[in-house]
C-alpha cells in the first residue's frame, strides 16, 4: 500500500536506488504544487539537475532542521 508523501519547500527528497548497492538519489524541494503538500514537486537534485518530479513508492521525505523532531522524517518504503 502506497503512502502519500507530504512535503514543504526546503525539505529533502530521497529516492532509493533501484537495486541493492545502487546509490540513492536526493535533492531539495523547491516548489510544492498543491496546498496539502502532495506531489508533484519541483526538485533541485544534488547532481545539479532540476525538474518536476512525481515520486513513487521508493521515495521518502526528510524534513529540514526547523521541523519539529517528531515530524522530521516520513516512513521509508518497506518500514526501514
mmCIF file of the N, C-alpha and C atoms, coordinates in Angstrom:
data_MODEL
# 
_entry.id   MODEL 
# 
loop_
_atom_site.group_PDB 
_atom_site.id 
_atom_site.type_symbol 
_atom_site.label_atom_id 
_atom_site.label_alt_id 
_atom_site.label_comp_id 
_atom_site.label_asym_id 
_atom_site.label_entity_id 
_atom_site.label_seq_id 
_atom_site.pdbx_PDB_ins_code 
_atom_site.Cartn_x 
_atom_site.Cartn_y 
_atom_site.Cartn_z 
_atom_site.occupancy 
_atom_site.B_iso_or_equiv 
_atom_site.pdbx_formal_charge 
_atom_site.auth_seq_id 
_atom_site.auth_comp_id 
_atom_site.auth_asym_id 
_atom_site.auth_atom_id 
_atom_site.pdbx_PDB_model_num 
ATOM 1   N N  . UNK A 1 1  ? 0.842  -1.187 0.000   1.00 0.00 ? 1  UNK A N  1 
ATOM 2   C CA . UNK A 1 1  ? 0.000  0.000  0.000   1.00 0.00 ? 1  UNK A CA 1 
ATOM 3   C C  . UNK A 1 1  ? 0.882  1.244  0.000   1.00 0.00 ? 1  UNK A C  1 
ATOM 4   N N  . UNK A 1 2  ? 0.616  2.170  -0.894  1.00 0.00 ? 2  UNK A N  1 
ATOM 5   C CA . UNK A 1 2  ? 1.423  3.371  -1.044  1.00 0.00 ? 2  UNK A CA 1 
ATOM 6   C C  . UNK A 1 2  ? 1.085  4.390  0.042   1.00 0.00 ? 2  UNK A C  1 
ATOM 7   N N  . UNK A 1 3  ? 2.118  5.076  0.498   1.00 0.00 ? 3  UNK A N  1 
ATOM 8   C CA . UNK A 1 3  ? 1.953  6.164  1.455   1.00 0.00 ? 3  UNK A CA 1 
ATOM 9   C C  . UNK A 1 3  ? 2.013  7.472  0.687   1.00 0.00 ? 3  UNK A C  1 
ATOM 10  N N  . UNK A 1 4  ? 1.050  8.366  0.900   1.00 0.00 ? 4  UNK A N  1 
ATOM 11  C CA . UNK A 1 4  ? 1.054  9.651  0.241   1.00 0.00 ? 4  UNK A CA 1 
ATOM 12  C C  . UNK A 1 4  ? 2.083  10.549 0.900   1.00 0.00 ? 4  UNK A C  1 
ATOM 13  N N  . UNK A 1 5  ? 2.997  11.085 0.109   1.00 0.00 ? 5  UNK A N  1 
ATOM 14  C CA . UNK A 1 5  ? 4.018  11.979 0.636   1.00 0.00 ? 5  UNK A CA 1 
ATOM 15  C C  . UNK A 1 5  ? 3.428  13.354 0.870   1.00 0.00 ? 5  UNK A C  1 
ATOM 16  N N  . UNK A 1 6  ? 3.931  14.020 1.899   1.00 0.00 ? 6  UNK A N  1 
ATOM 17  C CA . UNK A 1 6  ? 3.581  15.398 2.195   1.00 0.00 ? 6  UNK A CA 1 
ATOM 18  C C  . UNK A 1 6  ? 4.888  16.131 2.427   1.00 0.00 ? 6  UNK A C  1 
ATOM 19  N N  . UNK A 1 7  ? 5.116  17.192 1.654   1.00 0.00 ? 7  UNK A N  1 
ATOM 20  C CA . UNK A 1 7  ? 6.382  17.909 1.732   1.00 0.00 ? 7  UNK A CA 1 
ATOM 21  C C  . UNK A 1 7  ? 6.147  19.413 1.793   1.00 0.00 ? 7  UNK A C  1 
ATOM 22  N N  . UNK A 1 8  ? 7.207  20.104 2.181   1.00 0.00 ? 8  UNK A N  1 
ATOM 23  C CA . UNK A 1 8  ? 7.236  21.564 2.192   1.00 0.00 ? 8  UNK A CA 1 
ATOM 24  C C  . UNK A 1 8  ? 8.473  22.025 1.443   1.00 0.00 ? 8  UNK A C  1 
ATOM 25  N N  . UNK A 1 9  ? 8.434  23.246 0.940   1.00 0.00 ? 9  UNK A N  1 
ATOM 26  C CA . UNK A 1 9  ? 9.612  23.820 0.292   1.00 0.00 ? 9  UNK A CA 1 
ATOM 27  C C  . UNK A 1 9  ? 10.770 23.788 1.285   1.00 0.00 ? 9  UNK A C  1 
ATOM 28  N N  . UNK A 1 10 ? 11.913 23.328 0.822   1.00 0.00 ? 10 UNK A N  1 
ATOM 29  C CA . UNK A 1 10 ? 13.101 23.226 1.666   1.00 0.00 ? 10 UNK A CA 1 
ATOM 30  C C  . UNK A 1 10 ? 13.347 21.827 2.197   1.00 0.00 ? 10 UNK A C  1 
ATOM 31  N N  . UNK A 1 11 ? 12.312 20.974 2.213   1.00 0.00 ? 11 UNK A N  1 
ATOM 32  C CA . UNK A 1 11 ? 12.509 19.579 2.612   1.00 0.00 ? 11 UNK A CA 1 
ATOM 33  C C  . UNK A 1 11 ? 13.410 18.892 1.594   1.00 0.00 ? 11 UNK A C  1 
ATOM 34  N N  . UNK A 1 12 ? 13.988 17.767 1.992   1.00 0.00 ? 12 UNK A N  1 
ATOM 35  C CA . UNK A 1 12 ? 14.792 16.942 1.092   1.00 0.00 ? 12 UNK A CA 1 
ATOM 36  C C  . UNK A 1 12 ? 13.968 15.729 0.688   1.00 0.00 ? 12 UNK A C  1 
ATOM 37  N N  . UNK A 1 13 ? 14.144 15.300 -0.545  1.00 0.00 ? 13 UNK A N  1 
ATOM 38  C CA . UNK A 1 13 ? 13.509 14.082 -1.010  1.00 0.00 ? 13 UNK A CA 1 
ATOM 39  C C  . UNK A 1 13 ? 14.612 13.095 -1.370  1.00 0.00 ? 13 UNK A C  1 
ATOM 40  N N  . UNK A 1 14 ? 14.417 11.852 -0.969  1.00 0.00 ? 14 UNK A N  1 
ATOM 41  C CA . UNK A 1 14 ? 15.381 10.786 -1.229  1.00 0.00 ? 14 UNK A CA 1 
ATOM 42  C C  . UNK A 1 14 ? 14.661 9.676  -1.976  1.00 0.00 ? 14 UNK A C  1 
ATOM 43  N N  . UNK A 1 15 ? 15.294 9.198  -3.042  1.00 0.00 ? 15 UNK A N  1 
ATOM 44  C CA . UNK A 1 15 ? 14.758 8.092  -3.832  1.00 0.00 ? 15 UNK A CA 1 
ATOM 45  C C  . UNK A 1 15 ? 15.747 6.943  -3.728  1.00 0.00 ? 15 UNK A C  1 
ATOM 46  N N  . UNK A 1 16 ? 15.295 5.815  -3.252  1.00 0.00 ? 16 UNK A N  1 
ATOM 47  C CA . UNK A 1 16 ? 16.142 4.630  -3.099  1.00 0.00 ? 16 UNK A CA 1 
ATOM 48  C C  . UNK A 1 16 ? 16.656 4.147  -4.452  1.00 0.00 ? 16 UNK A C  1 
ATOM 49  N N  . UNK A 1 17 ? 17.901 3.671  -4.475  1.00 0.00 ? 17 UNK A N  1 
ATOM 50  C CA . UNK A 1 17 ? 18.455 3.059  -5.682  1.00 0.00 ? 17 UNK A CA 1 
ATOM 51  C C  . UNK A 1 17 ? 17.608 1.866  -6.078  1.00 0.00 ? 17 UNK A C  1 
ATOM 52  N N  . UNK A 1 18 ? 17.496 1.590  -7.386  1.00 0.00 ? 18 UNK A N  1 
ATOM 53  C CA . UNK A 1 18 ? 16.601 0.523  -7.838  1.00 0.00 ? 18 UNK A CA 1 
ATOM 54  C C  . UNK A 1 18 ? 17.066 -0.889 -7.485  1.00 0.00 ? 18 UNK A C  1 
ATOM 55  N N  . UNK A 1 19 ? 18.350 -1.070 -7.208  1.00 0.00 ? 19 UNK A N  1 
ATOM 56  C CA . UNK A 1 19 ? 18.878 -2.389 -6.871  1.00 0.00 ? 19 UNK A CA 1 
ATOM 57  C C  . UNK A 1 19 ? 19.738 -2.289 -5.623  1.00 0.00 ? 19 UNK A C  1 
ATOM 58  N N  . UNK A 1 20 ? 19.878 -3.363 -4.899  1.00 0.00 ? 20 UNK A N  1 
ATOM 59  C CA . UNK A 1 20 ? 20.746 -3.395 -3.727  1.00 0.00 ? 20 UNK A CA 1 
ATOM 60  C C  . UNK A 1 20 ? 22.139 -2.944 -4.155  1.00 0.00 ? 20 UNK A C  1 
ATOM 61  N N  . UNK A 1 21 ? 22.693 -1.998 -3.420  1.00 0.00 ? 21 UNK A N  1 
ATOM 62  C CA . UNK A 1 21 ? 24.023 -1.485 -3.727  1.00 0.00 ? 21 UNK A CA 1 
ATOM 63  C C  . UNK A 1 21 ? 24.021 -0.259 -4.616  1.00 0.00 ? 21 UNK A C  1 
ATOM 64  N N  . UNK A 1 22 ? 22.901 0.038  -5.286  1.00 0.00 ? 22 UNK A N  1 
ATOM 65  C CA . UNK A 1 22 ? 22.815 1.248  -6.107  1.00 0.00 ? 22 UNK A CA 1 
ATOM 66  C C  . UNK A 1 22 ? 22.686 2.458  -5.198  1.00 0.00 ? 22 UNK A C  1 
ATOM 67  N N  . UNK A 1 23 ? 23.270 3.590  -5.574  1.00 0.00 ? 23 UNK A N  1 
ATOM 68  C CA . UNK A 1 23 ? 23.181 4.780  -4.727  1.00 0.00 ? 23 UNK A CA 1 
ATOM 69  C C  . UNK A 1 23 ? 21.767 5.368  -4.728  1.00 0.00 ? 23 UNK A C  1 
ATOM 70  N N  . UNK A 1 24 ? 21.432 6.019  -3.614  1.00 0.00 ? 24 UNK A N  1 
ATOM 71  C CA . UNK A 1 24 ? 20.181 6.767  -3.537  1.00 0.00 ? 24 UNK A CA 1 
ATOM 72  C C  . UNK A 1 24 ? 20.356 8.071  -4.309  1.00 0.00 ? 24 UNK A C  1 
ATOM 73  N N  . UNK A 1 25 ? 19.243 8.672  -4.703  1.00 0.00 ? 25 UNK A N  1 
ATOM 74  C CA . UNK A 1 25 ? 19.234 9.980  -5.353  1.00 0.00 ? 25 UNK A CA 1 
ATOM 75  C C  . UNK A 1 25 ? 18.515 10.932 -4.417  1.00 0.00 ? 25 UNK A C  1 
ATOM 76  N N  . UNK A 1 26 ? 19.058 12.138 -4.237  1.00 0.00 ? 26 UNK A N  1 
ATOM 77  C CA . UNK A 1 26 ? 18.400 13.073 -3.331  1.00 0.00 ? 26 UNK A CA 1 
ATOM 78  C C  . UNK A 1 26 ? 18.494 14.498 -3.863  1.00 0.00 ? 26 UNK A C  1 
ATOM 79  N N  . UNK A 1 27 ? 17.596 15.330 -3.334  1.00 0.00 ? 27 UNK A N  1 
ATOM 80  C CA . UNK A 1 27 ? 17.569 16.722 -3.748  1.00 0.00 ? 27 UNK A CA 1 
ATOM 81  C C  . UNK A 1 27 ? 16.704 17.551 -2.823  1.00 0.00 ? 27 UNK A C  1 
ATOM 82  N N  . UNK A 1 28 ? 16.695 18.851 -3.079  1.00 0.00 ? 28 UNK A N  1 
ATOM 83  C CA . UNK A 1 28 ? 15.934 19.816 -2.289  1.00 0.00 ? 28 UNK A CA 1 
ATOM 84  C C  . UNK A 1 28 ? 14.636 20.133 -3.022  1.00 0.00 ? 28 UNK A C  1 
ATOM 85  N N  . UNK A 1 29 ? 13.529 20.159 -2.279  1.00 0.00 ? 29 UNK A N  1 
ATOM 86  C CA . UNK A 1 29 ? 12.236 20.511 -2.859  1.00 0.00 ? 29 UNK A CA 1 
ATOM 87  C C  . UNK A 1 29 ? 12.145 22.032 -2.935  1.00 0.00 ? 29 UNK A C  1 
ATOM 88  N N  . UNK A 1 30 ? 12.040 22.542 -4.165  1.00 0.00 ? 30 UNK A N  1 
ATOM 89  C CA . UNK A 1 30 ? 11.984 23.984 -4.409  1.00 0.00 ? 30 UNK A CA 1 
ATOM 90  C C  . UNK A 1 30 ? 10.563 24.508 -4.552  1.00 0.00 ? 30 UNK A C  1 
ATOM 91  N N  . UNK A 1 31 ? 9.647  23.635 -4.952  1.00 0.00 ? 31 UNK A N  1 
ATOM 92  C CA . UNK A 1 31 ? 8.270  24.062 -5.156  1.00 0.00 ? 31 UNK A CA 1 
ATOM 93  C C  . UNK A 1 31 ? 7.330  22.893 -4.896  1.00 0.00 ? 31 UNK A C  1 
ATOM 94  N N  . UNK A 1 32 ? 6.260  23.181 -4.163  1.00 0.00 ? 32 UNK A N  1 
ATOM 95  C CA . UNK A 1 32 ? 5.189  22.209 -3.910  1.00 0.00 ? 32 UNK A CA 1 
ATOM 96  C C  . UNK A 1 32 ? 3.969  22.739 -4.641  1.00 0.00 ? 32 UNK A C  1 
ATOM 97  N N  . UNK A 1 33 ? 3.402  21.936 -5.523  1.00 0.00 ? 33 UNK A N  1 
ATOM 98  C CA . UNK A 1 33 ? 2.335  22.406 -6.411  1.00 0.00 ? 33 UNK A CA 1 
ATOM 99  C C  . UNK A 1 33 ? 0.938  22.405 -5.782  1.00 0.00 ? 33 UNK A C  1 
ATOM 100 N N  . UNK A 1 34 ? 0.766  21.706 -4.643  1.00 0.00 ? 34 UNK A N  1 
ATOM 101 C CA . UNK A 1 34 ? -0.561 21.611 -4.015  1.00 0.00 ? 34 UNK A CA 1 
ATOM 102 C C  . UNK A 1 34 ? -0.487 22.107 -2.572  1.00 0.00 ? 34 UNK A C  1 
ATOM 103 N N  . UNK A 1 35 ? -1.545 22.775 -2.134  1.00 0.00 ? 35 UNK A N  1 
ATOM 104 C CA . UNK A 1 35 ? -1.596 23.311 -0.771  1.00 0.00 ? 35 UNK A CA 1 
ATOM 105 C C  . UNK A 1 35 ? -1.475 22.239 0.307   1.00 0.00 ? 35 UNK A C  1 
ATOM 106 N N  . UNK A 1 36 ? -1.885 21.012 -0.003  1.00 0.00 ? 36 UNK A N  1 
ATOM 107 C CA . UNK A 1 36 ? -1.822 19.942 1.000   1.00 0.00 ? 36 UNK A CA 1 
ATOM 108 C C  . UNK A 1 36 ? -0.443 19.265 1.058   1.00 0.00 ? 36 UNK A C  1 
ATOM 109 N N  . UNK A 1 37 ? 0.519  19.741 0.239   1.00 0.00 ? 37 UNK A N  1 
ATOM 110 C CA . UNK A 1 37 ? 1.872  19.194 0.273   1.00 0.00 ? 37 UNK A CA 1 
ATOM 111 C C  . UNK A 1 37 ? 2.072  17.935 -0.545  1.00 0.00 ? 37 UNK A C  1 
ATOM 112 N N  . UNK A 1 38 ? 1.044  17.538 -1.284  1.00 0.00 ? 38 UNK A N  1 
ATOM 113 C CA . UNK A 1 38 ? 1.151  16.320 -2.091  1.00 0.00 ? 38 UNK A CA 1 
ATOM 114 C C  . UNK A 1 38 ? 1.912  16.603 -3.386  1.00 0.00 ? 38 UNK A C  1 
ATOM 115 N N  . UNK A 1 39 ? 2.450  15.544 -4.018  1.00 0.00 ? 39 UNK A N  1 
ATOM 116 C CA . UNK A 1 39 ? 3.190  15.692 -5.264  1.00 0.00 ? 39 UNK A CA 1 
ATOM 117 C C  . UNK A 1 39 ? 2.293  16.206 -6.396  1.00 0.00 ? 39 UNK A C  1 
ATOM 118 N N  . UNK A 1 40 ? 2.929  16.712 -7.459  1.00 0.00 ? 40 UNK A N  1 
ATOM 119 C CA . UNK A 1 40 ? 4.348  16.677 -7.800  1.00 0.00 ? 40 UNK A CA 1 
ATOM 120 C C  . UNK A 1 40 ? 5.115  17.815 -7.144  1.00 0.00 ? 40 UNK A C  1 
ATOM 121 N N  . UNK A 1 41 ? 6.448  17.691 -7.189  1.00 0.00 ? 41 UNK A N  1 
ATOM 122 C CA . UNK A 1 41 ? 7.353  18.683 -6.628  1.00 0.00 ? 41 UNK A CA 1 
ATOM 123 C C  . UNK A 1 41 ? 8.363  19.113 -7.683  1.00 0.00 ? 41 UNK A C  1 
ATOM 124 N N  . UNK A 1 42 ? 8.801  20.374 -7.607  1.00 0.00 ? 42 UNK A N  1 
ATOM 125 C CA . UNK A 1 42 ? 9.956  20.804 -8.374  1.00 0.00 ? 42 UNK A CA 1 
ATOM 126 C C  . UNK A 1 42 ? 11.161 20.571 -7.474  1.00 0.00 ? 42 UNK A C  1 
ATOM 127 N N  . UNK A 1 43 ? 12.122 19.770 -7.952  1.00 0.00 ? 43 UNK A N  1 
ATOM 128 C CA . UNK A 1 43 ? 13.261 19.340 -7.141  1.00 0.00 ? 43 UNK A CA 1 
ATOM 129 C C  . UNK A 1 43 ? 14.562 19.781 -7.792  1.00 0.00 ? 43 UNK A C  1 
ATOM 130 N N  . UNK A 1 44 ? 15.473 20.341 -6.981  1.00 0.00 ? 44 UNK A N  1 
ATOM 131 C CA . UNK A 1 44 ? 16.858 20.572 -7.397  1.00 0.00 ? 44 UNK A CA 1 
ATOM 132 C C  . UNK A 1 44 ? 17.654 19.386 -6.887  1.00 0.00 ? 44 UNK A C  1 
ATOM 133 N N  . UNK A 1 45 ? 18.042 18.497 -7.810  1.00 0.00 ? 45 UNK A N  1 
ATOM 134 C CA . UNK A 1 45 ? 18.763 17.287 -7.449  1.00 0.00 ? 45 UNK A CA 1 
ATOM 135 C C  . UNK A 1 45 ? 20.216 17.600 -7.124  1.00 0.00 ? 45 UNK A C  1 
ATOM 136 N N  . UNK A 1 46 ? 20.812 16.797 -6.278  1.00 0.00 ? 46 UNK A N  1 
ATOM 137 C CA . UNK A 1 46 ? 22.195 17.008 -5.858  1.00 0.00 ? 46 UNK A CA 1 
ATOM 138 C C  . UNK A 1 46 ? 23.178 16.942 -7.031  1.00 0.00 ? 46 UNK A C  1 
ATOM 139 N N  . UNK A 1 47 ? 22.774 16.323 -8.143  1.00 0.00 ? 47 UNK A N  1 
ATOM 140 C CA . UNK A 1 47 ? 23.656 16.245 -9.312  1.00 0.00 ? 47 UNK A CA 1 
ATOM 141 C C  . UNK A 1 47 ? 23.590 17.496 -10.180 1.00 0.00 ? 47 UNK A C  1 
ATOM 142 N N  . UNK A 1 48 ? 22.798 18.515 -9.757  1.00 0.00 ? 48 UNK A N  1 
ATOM 143 C CA . UNK A 1 48 ? 22.724 19.775 -10.476 1.00 0.00 ? 48 UNK A CA 1 
ATOM 144 C C  . UNK A 1 48 ? 21.522 19.934 -11.380 1.00 0.00 ? 48 UNK A C  1 
ATOM 145 N N  . UNK A 1 49 ? 20.767 18.875 -11.614 1.00 0.00 ? 49 UNK A N  1 
ATOM 146 C CA . UNK A 1 49 ? 19.574 18.956 -12.449 1.00 0.00 ? 49 UNK A CA 1 
ATOM 147 C C  . UNK A 1 49 ? 18.391 19.452 -11.626 1.00 0.00 ? 49 UNK A C  1 
ATOM 148 N N  . UNK A 1 50 ? 17.430 20.049 -12.301 1.00 0.00 ? 50 UNK A N  1 
ATOM 149 C CA . UNK A 1 50 ? 16.187 20.459 -11.662 1.00 0.00 ? 50 UNK A CA 1 
ATOM 150 C C  . UNK A 1 50 ? 15.039 20.012 -12.540 1.00 0.00 ? 50 UNK A C  1 
ATOM 151 N N  . UNK A 1 51 ? 13.945 19.587 -11.918 1.00 0.00 ? 51 UNK A N  1 
ATOM 152 C CA . UNK A 1 51 ? 12.798 19.186 -12.711 1.00 0.00 ? 51 UNK A CA 1 
ATOM 153 C C  . UNK A 1 51 ? 11.580 18.872 -11.876 1.00 0.00 ? 51 UNK A C  1 
ATOM 154 N N  . UNK A 1 52 ? 10.456 18.724 -12.568 1.00 0.00 ? 52 UNK A N  1 
ATOM 155 C CA . UNK A 1 52 ? 9.203  18.329 -11.932 1.00 0.00 ? 52 UNK A CA 1 
ATOM 156 C C  . UNK A 1 52 ? 9.268  16.833 -11.666 1.00 0.00 ? 52 UNK A C  1 
ATOM 157 N N  . UNK A 1 53 ? 8.922  16.435 -10.435 1.00 0.00 ? 53 UNK A N  1 
ATOM 158 C CA . UNK A 1 53 ? 9.091  15.045 -10.033 1.00 0.00 ? 53 UNK A CA 1 
ATOM 159 C C  . UNK A 1 53 ? 7.814  14.512 -9.410  1.00 0.00 ? 53 UNK A C  1 
ATOM 160 N N  . UNK A 1 54 ? 7.397  13.353 -9.887  1.00 0.00 ? 54 UNK A N  1 
ATOM 161 C CA . UNK A 1 54 ? 6.252  12.620 -9.350  1.00 0.00 ? 54 UNK A CA 1 
ATOM 162 C C  . UNK A 1 54 ? 6.815  11.390 -8.632  1.00 0.00 ? 54 UNK A C  1 
ATOM 163 N N  . UNK A 1 55 ? 6.992  11.437 -7.311  1.00 0.00 ? 55 UNK A N  1 
ATOM 164 C CA . UNK A 1 55 ? 7.648  10.332 -6.606  1.00 0.00 ? 55 UNK A CA 1 
ATOM 165 C C  . UNK A 1 55 ? 6.830  9.054  -6.591  1.00 0.00 ? 55 UNK A C  1 
ATOM 166 N N  . UNK A 1 56 ? 7.561  7.938  -6.596  1.00 0.00 ? 56 UNK A N  1 
ATOM 167 C CA . UNK A 1 56 ? 6.954  6.624  -6.466  1.00 0.00 ? 56 UNK A CA 1 
ATOM 168 C C  . UNK A 1 56 ? 7.109  6.104  -5.052  1.00 0.00 ? 56 UNK A C  1 
ATOM 169 N N  . UNK A 1 57 ? 6.841  4.815  -4.876  1.00 0.00 ? 57 UNK A N  1 
ATOM 170 C CA . UNK A 1 57 ? 6.905  4.184  -3.560  1.00 0.00 ? 57 UNK A CA 1 
ATOM 171 C C  . UNK A 1 57 ? 8.322  4.094  -3.005  1.00 0.00 ? 57 UNK A C  1 
ATOM 172 N N  . UNK A 1 58 ? 9.331  4.338  -3.842  1.00 0.00 ? 58 UNK A N  1 
ATOM 173 C CA . UNK A 1 58 ? 10.724 4.249  -3.411  1.00 0.00 ? 58 UNK A CA 1 
ATOM 174 C C  . UNK A 1 58 ? 11.264 5.571  -2.871  1.00 0.00 ? 58 UNK A C  1 
ATOM 175 N N  . UNK A 1 59 ? 10.404 6.581  -2.731  1.00 0.00 ? 59 UNK A N  1 
ATOM 176 C CA . UNK A 1 59 ? 10.832 7.904  -2.269  1.00 0.00 ? 59 UNK A CA 1 
ATOM 177 C C  . UNK A 1 59 ? 10.326 8.187  -0.858  1.00 0.00 ? 59 UNK A C  1 
ATOM 178 N N  . UNK A 1 60 ? 11.105 8.995  -0.134  1.00 0.00 ? 60 UNK A N  1 
ATOM 179 C CA . UNK A 1 60 ? 10.654 9.480  1.164   1.00 0.00 ? 60 UNK A CA 1 
ATOM 180 C C  . UNK A 1 60 ? 11.164 10.896 1.386   1.00 0.00 ? 60 UNK A C  1 
ATOM 181 N N  . UNK A 1 61 ? 10.543 11.601 2.328   1.00 0.00 ? 61 UNK A N  1 
ATOM 182 C CA . UNK A 1 61 ? 10.852 12.994 2.627   1.00 0.00 ? 61 UNK A CA 1 
ATOM 183 C C  . UNK A 1 61 ? 11.670 13.077 3.908   1.00 0.00 ? 61 UNK A C  1 
ATOM 184 N N  . UNK A 1 62 ? 12.698 13.923 3.882   1.00 0.00 ? 62 UNK A N  1 
ATOM 185 C CA . UNK A 1 62 ? 13.445 14.270 5.097   1.00 0.00 ? 62 UNK A CA 1 
ATOM 186 C C  . UNK A 1 62 ? 13.136 15.724 5.402   1.00 0.00 ? 62 UNK A C  1 
ATOM 187 N N  . UNK A 1 63 ? 12.637 15.961 6.588   1.00 0.00 ? 63 UNK A N  1 
ATOM 188 C CA . UNK A 1 63 ? 12.291 17.321 6.991   1.00 0.00 ? 63 UNK A CA 1 
ATOM 189 C C  . UNK A 1 63 ? 13.549 18.136 7.261   1.00 0.00 ? 63 UNK A C  1 
ATOM 190 N N  . UNK A 1 64 ? 13.413 19.458 7.151   1.00 0.00 ? 64 UNK A N  1 
ATOM 191 C CA . UNK A 1 64 ? 14.518 20.357 7.447   1.00 0.00 ? 64 UNK A CA 1 
ATOM 192 C C  . UNK A 1 64 ? 14.634 20.568 8.954   1.00 0.00 ? 64 UNK A C  1 
ATOM 193 N N  . UNK A 1 65 ? 15.715 21.193 9.389   1.00 0.00 ? 65 UNK A N  1 
ATOM 194 C CA . UNK A 1 65 ? 16.018 21.358 10.813  1.00 0.00 ? 65 UNK A CA 1 
ATOM 195 C C  . UNK A 1 65 ? 14.944 22.139 11.573  1.00 0.00 ? 65 UNK A C  1 
ATOM 196 N N  . UNK A 1 66 ? 14.192 23.005 10.917  1.00 0.00 ? 66 UNK A N  1 
ATOM 197 C CA . UNK A 1 66 ? 13.182 23.803 11.624  1.00 0.00 ? 66 UNK A CA 1 
ATOM 198 C C  . UNK A 1 66 ? 11.870 23.051 11.836  1.00 0.00 ? 66 UNK A C  1 
ATOM 199 N N  . UNK A 1 67 ? 11.771 21.830 11.343  1.00 0.00 ? 67 UNK A N  1 
ATOM 200 C CA . UNK A 1 67 ? 10.596 20.998 11.549  1.00 0.00 ? 67 UNK A CA 1 
ATOM 201 C C  . UNK A 1 67 ? 10.700 20.307 12.909  1.00 0.00 ? 67 UNK A C  1 
ATOM 202 N N  . UNK A 1 68 ? 9.632  20.232 13.688  1.00 0.00 ? 68 UNK A N  1 
ATOM 203 C CA . UNK A 1 68 ? 9.693  19.525 14.976  1.00 0.00 ? 68 UNK A CA 1 
ATOM 204 C C  . UNK A 1 68 ? 10.233 18.108 14.808  1.00 0.00 ? 68 UNK A C  1 
ATOM 205 N N  . UNK A 1 69 ? 11.025 17.660 15.766  1.00 0.00 ? 69 UNK A N  1 
ATOM 206 C CA . UNK A 1 69 ? 11.721 16.374 15.686  1.00 0.00 ? 69 UNK A CA 1 
ATOM 207 C C  . UNK A 1 69 ? 10.775 15.217 15.383  1.00 0.00 ? 69 UNK A C  1 
ATOM 208 N N  . UNK A 1 70 ? 9.589  15.218 15.949  1.00 0.00 ? 70 UNK A N  1 
ATOM 209 C CA . UNK A 1 70 ? 8.647  14.110 15.747  1.00 0.00 ? 70 UNK A CA 1 
ATOM 210 C C  . UNK A 1 70 ? 8.171  14.017 14.304  1.00 0.00 ? 70 UNK A C  1 
ATOM 211 N N  . UNK A 1 71 ? 8.288  15.119 13.540  1.00 0.00 ? 71 UNK A N  1 
ATOM 212 C CA . UNK A 1 71 ? 7.788  15.149 12.164  1.00 0.00 ? 71 UNK A CA 1 
ATOM 213 C C  . UNK A 1 71 ? 8.896  15.191 11.117  1.00 0.00 ? 71 UNK A C  1 
ATOM 214 N N  . UNK A 1 72 ? 10.141 14.984 11.497  1.00 0.00 ? 72 UNK A N  1 
ATOM 215 C CA . UNK A 1 72 ? 11.242 15.190 10.572  1.00 0.00 ? 72 UNK A CA 1 
ATOM 216 C C  . UNK A 1 72 ? 11.335 14.208 9.443   1.00 0.00 ? 72 UNK A C  1 
ATOM 217 N N  . UNK A 1 73 ? 10.884 12.982 9.607   1.00 0.00 ? 73 UNK A N  1 
ATOM 218 C CA . UNK A 1 73 ? 11.012 12.011 8.521   1.00 0.00 ? 73 UNK A CA 1 
ATOM 219 C C  . UNK A 1 73 ? 9.735  11.205 8.366   1.00 0.00 ? 73 UNK A C  1 
ATOM 220 N N  . UNK A 1 74 ? 9.295  11.083 7.127   1.00 0.00 ? 74 UNK A N  1 
ATOM 221 C CA . UNK A 1 74 ? 8.134  10.246 6.846   1.00 0.00 ? 74 UNK A CA 1 
ATOM 222 C C  . UNK A 1 74 ? 8.624  8.801  6.777   1.00 0.00 ? 74 UNK A C  1 
ATOM 223 N N  . UNK A 1 75 ? 7.747  7.839  6.959   1.00 0.00 ? 75 UNK A N  1 
ATOM 224 C CA . UNK A 1 75 ? 8.182  6.433  6.910   1.00 0.00 ? 75 UNK A CA 1 
ATOM 225 C C  . UNK A 1 75 ? 8.843  6.093  5.586   1.00 0.00 ? 75 UNK A C  1 
ATOM 226 N N  . UNK A 1 76 ? 9.859  5.277  5.642   1.00 0.00 ? 76 UNK A N  1 
ATOM 227 C CA . UNK A 1 76 ? 10.560 4.823  4.440   1.00 0.00 ? 76 UNK A CA 1 
ATOM 228 C C  . UNK A 1 76 ? 9.830  3.630  3.870   1.00 0.00 ? 76 UNK A C  1 
ATOM 229 N N  . UNK A 1 77 ? 9.968  3.447  2.562   1.00 0.00 ? 77 UNK A N  1 
ATOM 230 C CA . UNK A 1 77 ? 9.337  2.258  1.965   1.00 0.00 ? 77 UNK A CA 1 
ATOM 231 C C  . UNK A 1 77 ? 9.829  0.989  2.643   1.00 0.00 ? 77 UNK A C  1 
ATOM 232 N N  . UNK A 1 78 ? 8.944  0.079  2.868   1.00 0.00 ? 78 UNK A N  1 
ATOM 233 C CA . UNK A 1 78 ? 9.312  -1.185 3.494   1.00 0.00 ? 78 UNK A CA 1 
ATOM 234 C C  . UNK A 1 78 ? 9.531  -1.087 4.987   1.00 0.00 ? 78 UNK A C  1 
ATOM 235 N N  . UNK A 1 79 ? 9.190  0.082  5.582   1.00 0.00 ? 79 UNK A N  1 
ATOM 236 C CA . UNK A 1 79 ? 9.299  0.248  7.033   1.00 0.00 ? 79 UNK A CA 1 
ATOM 237 C C  . UNK A 1 79 ? 10.698 0.457  7.549   1.00 0.00 ? 79 UNK A C  1 
ATOM 238 N N  . UNK A 1 80 ? 11.702 0.670  6.658   1.00 0.00 ? 80 UNK A N  1 
ATOM 239 C CA . UNK A 1 80 ? 13.091 0.809  7.063   1.00 0.00 ? 80 UNK A CA 1 
ATOM 240 C C  . UNK A 1 80 ? 13.536 2.155  7.432   1.00 0.00 ? 80 UNK A C  1 
# 
